[in-house]
Amino acid sequence: MPAFERHVFVCHNQRPADAPRPSCTRDGTSALHARLQQLAREAGLGGRVRINKSGCLDQCEHGPTVVVYPDAVWYGGVQPEDAEEIVTEHLVGGRPVERLRIADGCLNTKSCPHKAVT
């Protein structure tokens, strides 16, 4: 089997309600993951693009997070209704969805406007 053209990781991490950082999933399910899989299949991307659940991607303050490799494009605040745009524009068309991208300056940093000051 040839290597996947793109690998999509959808954060599926769930924390207790009183945790200091938010969760990407609140109930242990991911409608976002299911929707991305469905749309990728419908777009004929099976065997070319892999959609996986992941553990914590450590971008919790940016809301539900998705990362697409090898493009290294990080999306934040992604909702199931955004899945069609990600599949159509990015996975099929090769154009990242800019409105959902996490700014490079916010990735893996302690000082980001989205993170609470501790």
LINQUI-V292854 format. One record per helix or strand of 2 or more residues. SS is the DSSP state (2 for helix, 1 for strand). FROM is the first residue (numbers start at 1). TO is the last residue. Records with the same first field share a line. If there is no record, write none. Layout:
SS = FROM-TO  FROM-TO
This chain:
1 = 6-11  49-54  66-69  73-75
2 = 31-42  60-62  80-92  98-100  104-106
